[in-house]
Amino acid sequence: MIWILLTLFYGLVKGLREIVKKKALEKSTVMEVLFFYTLVGFVILLPDIGEVSLIGGKMFAAVAFKSFVIFVAWLCGFRAIKEIPVSLYGLLDLSRVLFAMLLGVLVLKEVLSGLQIFGMCLVALGLVALRFEDRVHELLGRKAPETKEKKEGPKGRLWLFVLLSFLSAFLNAVSGTMDKVLTKQISSADLQFWYMLFLLIFYTVYILLRKVKIDWKKTVKNGWIWILSILFILADRALFIANSIPDSRVTVMTLIKQSCCVVTILGGRLVFKEKGIGFKLCCAAVIIAGIMIGVI
């Protein structure tokens, strides 16, 4: 089905985006990347402005709310990915599967089959296993890989960034559920344009109220942000089109999106030389198995 392929494309590009985010944040602050990345993304959409329609008051408010949800989600997610390994962030972000499937059942009244419930349990198992990495290595008679976060110990702030990752995942799940509802009433092009415009307004207001300093010259020269913006627009357009297809289901789409975790884990090893990738791949294998079973 076309919507499955579009969603798979979104998932793979999303995984690549997490790696590019991490690279962009090595040269710029969270707010510099967020604002400029949103601005460039909006500018890319301007050539299509002739195809954009005015939307009614209630729909206007709904899109504005979706934008605010993403505004907060990105603040949390970008702050987390700047501080923790991209491979770990990619796995924590998979928790949105559980949130989105729950929202799909409660809000959209979708019905989960027995296989989908089993698949969801495997996804949860893979996520929970991350908590016991040290214990697994101990049982196997191996020493768990030392990372900066583990050396900081319980007094470190790792727990805060893990919490921010989960909050970002939940808010992204809320946004994904809203996409399915909104694309039944407005086109994918309309949704993408207005939501990006609102997002840009929210970041501008935030910068002005908080008096955030932006190094414009340095930010413009950060090529990773430009790449991030292009990937974002391509992936979101594919996702919005998939959502607009009547047969598409939020619960199944959410499972397919999580193919991004393989990209982030491999990227963590190849690009950032992160350790403990083998264990994370095992967890990812369990999660991917749950995804495959849920899609069947």
PLY file of the C-alpha trace (Angstrom):
ply
format ascii 1.0
element vertex 296
property float x
property float y
property float z
element edge 295
property int vertex1
property int vertex2
end_header
0.00 0.00 0.00
1.19 3.52 -0.82
0.59 4.85 2.71
2.82 2.12 4.17
5.68 3.00 1.79
5.28 6.72 2.53
5.34 6.03 6.26
8.42 3.82 5.90
10.14 6.63 3.98
9.25 9.00 6.82
10.69 6.61 9.42
14.02 6.12 7.65
14.44 9.85 7.01
13.49 10.56 10.63
16.32 8.34 11.81
18.73 10.21 9.54
17.36 13.50 10.90
18.27 12.55 14.48
21.89 12.10 13.41
21.88 15.42 11.53
20.31 17.13 14.59
23.14 15.91 16.79
25.71 17.21 14.30
23.93 20.56 13.99
23.83 20.94 17.78
27.60 20.49 17.98
27.99 23.89 16.30
24.89 25.81 17.43
22.60 26.13 20.46
19.24 24.37 20.72
17.27 27.55 19.98
19.55 28.57 17.10
18.99 25.20 15.42
15.26 25.14 16.15
14.51 28.63 14.90
16.69 28.60 11.78
15.69 25.04 10.89
12.01 26.03 11.11
12.62 29.26 9.18
14.42 27.49 6.32
11.72 24.82 6.24
9.02 27.48 5.96
10.89 29.31 3.19
11.12 26.04 1.23
7.31 25.86 1.35
6.74 29.42 0.08
6.81 28.50 -3.66
3.65 26.43 -3.03
1.80 29.29 -1.33
-0.53 29.62 -4.33
-1.95 26.18 -3.54
-2.59 27.02 0.12
-6.15 27.75 1.20
-7.51 29.83 4.05
-8.91 27.60 6.77
-11.85 28.26 9.08
-11.68 29.53 12.66
-11.98 26.16 14.43
-9.51 24.52 12.07
-7.18 27.49 12.47
-7.22 26.99 16.25
-6.69 23.24 15.88
-3.63 23.70 13.66
-2.30 26.34 16.06
-2.67 23.87 18.94
-0.87 21.15 16.95
1.95 23.61 16.29
2.21 24.44 19.99
2.39 20.73 20.84
5.26 20.31 18.36
6.88 23.52 19.65
7.13 22.03 23.15
8.02 18.55 21.84
10.95 19.90 19.85
12.23 21.98 22.75
12.31 18.83 24.88
13.63 16.53 22.16
16.43 18.81 20.93
17.57 19.50 24.49
17.70 15.75 25.18
19.49 14.72 22.00
22.15 17.38 22.57
23.12 15.75 25.88
22.61 11.99 25.46
23.87 9.45 22.86
21.83 9.55 19.66
21.50 5.75 19.78
19.89 5.94 23.24
17.64 8.83 22.22
16.50 6.89 19.17
15.41 3.97 21.33
13.71 6.13 23.98
11.81 7.87 21.20
10.24 4.52 20.33
8.04 4.95 23.40
5.81 7.07 21.16
4.57 3.73 19.75
2.87 2.97 23.04
1.51 6.51 23.40
0.25 6.72 19.82
-1.40 3.30 19.83
-3.17 4.17 23.07
-4.35 7.48 21.58
-5.39 5.70 18.39
-7.63 3.39 20.43
-8.99 6.04 22.81
-9.40 8.97 20.42
-9.82 7.46 16.94
-11.60 4.32 18.17
-9.23 2.04 16.26
-9.39 -1.62 17.27
-6.18 -3.53 17.96
-5.94 -7.13 16.82
-4.34 -9.80 18.99
-1.16 -9.64 16.91
-0.96 -5.85 17.28
-1.30 -6.14 21.05
1.45 -8.79 21.09
3.60 -6.55 18.88
3.04 -3.62 21.23
4.14 -5.79 24.17
7.38 -6.66 22.36
8.01 -2.96 21.74
7.50 -2.28 25.46
9.81 -5.19 26.34
12.57 -3.81 24.13
12.28 -0.40 25.80
12.25 -1.83 29.33
15.34 -3.95 28.54
17.36 -0.74 28.15
16.94 -0.13 31.86
18.70 -3.41 32.66
21.71 -3.17 30.34
24.21 -3.39 33.21
22.40 -6.40 34.69
22.46 -8.27 31.35
26.19 -7.67 30.92
26.73 -8.87 34.50
24.83 -12.12 33.86
26.90 -12.68 30.72
30.11 -12.11 32.68
30.96 -8.96 30.76
31.69 -5.44 31.87
29.13 -2.90 30.71
30.63 -0.19 28.48
31.51 3.01 30.33
29.83 6.14 29.07
29.93 9.73 30.17
26.40 9.45 31.54
27.18 6.37 33.66
30.31 7.96 35.11
28.23 10.89 36.34
26.22 8.47 38.47
22.76 8.99 39.99
23.61 12.59 40.82
24.01 13.35 37.13
21.26 14.77 34.96
20.77 11.75 32.71
17.35 11.11 34.28
16.25 14.63 33.25
17.14 14.10 29.60
15.48 10.66 29.61
12.34 12.32 30.98
12.52 15.01 28.30
12.86 12.26 25.66
9.71 10.53 26.91
7.80 13.85 27.07
8.86 14.63 23.51
7.72 11.16 22.40
4.31 11.61 24.05
3.74 15.05 22.50
4.79 13.76 19.08
2.25 10.97 19.48
-0.44 13.57 20.25
0.59 15.49 17.13
0.49 12.32 15.01
-3.04 11.57 16.19
-4.10 15.14 15.37
-2.63 14.78 11.87
-5.02 11.92 11.13
-7.99 14.02 12.31
-6.93 17.25 10.58
-6.08 15.72 7.19
-9.67 14.50 6.94
-10.75 18.14 6.71
-7.85 20.01 5.09
-5.20 19.08 2.52
-1.71 17.95 3.49
-0.26 21.08 1.81
-2.53 23.37 3.88
-1.68 21.60 7.10
2.07 21.73 6.49
2.07 25.42 5.54
-0.06 26.73 8.40
1.53 24.54 11.04
5.01 25.66 9.97
3.91 29.30 10.05
2.51 28.94 13.57
5.64 27.10 14.65
7.82 29.93 13.37
5.67 32.46 15.26
5.95 30.47 18.51
9.75 30.30 18.28
9.97 34.02 17.46
7.82 34.92 20.48
9.89 32.59 22.69
13.16 34.21 21.56
11.80 37.73 22.14
10.26 37.00 25.55
13.25 35.03 26.84
15.70 37.43 25.15
17.59 34.48 23.68
20.81 35.48 21.93
21.19 34.14 18.41
24.51 34.13 16.58
23.04 34.59 13.11
26.33 34.51 11.21
27.46 31.27 12.82
24.02 29.69 12.51
23.69 30.46 8.78
27.07 28.82 8.18
25.97 25.62 9.96
25.31 23.43 6.91
23.77 20.66 9.02
20.77 22.91 9.74
20.11 23.36 6.01
20.23 19.60 5.49
17.95 19.09 8.50
15.36 21.51 7.08
15.23 19.77 3.70
14.89 16.32 5.28
12.16 17.64 7.59
10.03 19.04 4.75
10.37 15.89 2.62
9.53 13.54 5.49
6.59 15.58 6.79
5.03 15.92 3.33
5.23 12.14 2.89
3.65 11.61 6.32
0.83 14.11 5.74
-0.01 12.49 2.40
-0.04 9.07 4.09
-2.38 10.40 6.78
-4.74 11.80 4.16
-5.25 8.35 2.60
-8.53 7.00 4.05
-7.28 3.44 4.58
-4.25 4.52 6.65
-4.28 3.68 10.35
-2.47 5.66 13.05
-1.67 2.55 15.10
0.01 0.76 12.18
1.70 3.93 10.90
3.20 4.55 14.32
4.75 1.09 14.33
6.24 1.55 10.85
7.76 4.93 11.79
9.93 3.22 14.38
12.17 1.81 11.66
14.11 5.03 12.42
15.72 3.40 15.47
17.98 1.19 13.32
19.29 4.28 11.53
19.99 6.16 14.78
21.75 3.19 16.41
23.99 2.55 13.43
24.57 6.29 13.08
25.56 6.49 16.74
28.28 3.92 16.11
29.49 5.03 12.68
29.26 8.80 13.11
29.66 9.42 16.86
31.67 6.28 17.81
29.23 5.46 20.63
29.69 2.30 22.71
27.24 -0.37 23.80
25.72 -0.51 20.32
25.45 -4.32 20.31
23.05 -4.36 23.26
21.00 -1.52 21.78
20.75 -3.42 18.50
19.42 -6.45 20.40
16.79 -4.22 22.03
16.02 -2.74 18.62
15.63 -6.24 17.15
12.96 -7.03 19.75
11.24 -3.71 19.02
11.41 -4.19 15.24
10.00 -7.70 15.66
7.09 -6.14 17.54
6.66 -3.63 14.73
6.61 -6.32 12.06
4.09 -8.42 13.99
1.92 -5.35 14.57
1.89 -4.51 10.87
0.94 -8.03 9.73
0 1
1 2
2 3
3 4
4 5
5 6
6 7
7 8
8 9
9 10
10 11
11 12
12 13
13 14
14 15
15 16
16 17
17 18
18 19
19 20
20 21
21 22
22 23
23 24
24 25
25 26
26 27
27 28
28 29
29 30
30 31
31 32
32 33
33 34
34 35
35 36
36 37
37 38
38 39
39 40
40 41
41 42
42 43
43 44
44 45
45 46
46 47
47 48
48 49
49 50
50 51
51 52
52 53
53 54
54 55
55 56
56 57
57 58
58 59
59 60
60 61
61 62
62 63
63 64
64 65
65 66
66 67
67 68
68 69
69 70
70 71
71 72
72 73
73 74
74 75
75 76
76 77
77 78
78 79
79 80
80 81
81 82
82 83
83 84
84 85
85 86
86 87
87 88
88 89
89 90
90 91
91 92
92 93
93 94
94 95
95 96
96 97
97 98
98 99
99 100
100 101
101 102
102 103
103 104
104 105
105 106
106 107
107 108
108 109
109 110
110 111
111 112
112 113
113 114
114 115
115 116
116 117
117 118
118 119
119 120
120 121
121 122
122 123
123 124
124 125
125 126
126 127
127 128
128 129
129 130
130 131
131 132
132 133
133 134
134 135
135 136
136 137
137 138
138 139
139 140
140 141
141 142
142 143
143 144
144 145
145 146
146 147
147 148
148 149
149 150
150 151
151 152
152 153
153 154
154 155
155 156
156 157
157 158
158 159
159 160
160 161
161 162
162 163
163 164
164 165
165 166
166 167
167 168
168 169
169 170
170 171
171 172
172 173
173 174
174 175
175 176
176 177
177 178
178 179
179 180
180 181
181 182
182 183
183 184
184 185
185 186
186 187
187 188
188 189
189 190
190 191
191 192
192 193
193 194
194 195
195 196
196 197
197 198
198 199
199 200
200 201
201 202
202 203
203 204
204 205
205 206
206 207
207 208
208 209
209 210
210 211
211 212
212 213
213 214
214 215
215 216
216 217
217 218
218 219
219 220
220 221
221 222
222 223
223 224
224 225
225 226
226 227
227 228
228 229
229 230
230 231
231 232
232 233
233 234
234 235
235 236
236 237
237 238
238 239
239 240
240 241
241 242
242 243
243 244
244 245
245 246
246 247
247 248
248 249
249 250
250 251
251 252
252 253
253 254
254 255
255 256
256 257
257 258
258 259
259 260
260 261
261 262
262 263
263 264
264 265
265 266
266 267
267 268
268 269
269 270
270 271
271 272
272 273
273 274
274 275
275 276
276 277
277 278
278 279
279 280
280 281
281 282
282 283
283 284
284 285
285 286
286 287
287 288
288 289
289 290
290 291
291 292
292 293
293 294
294 295
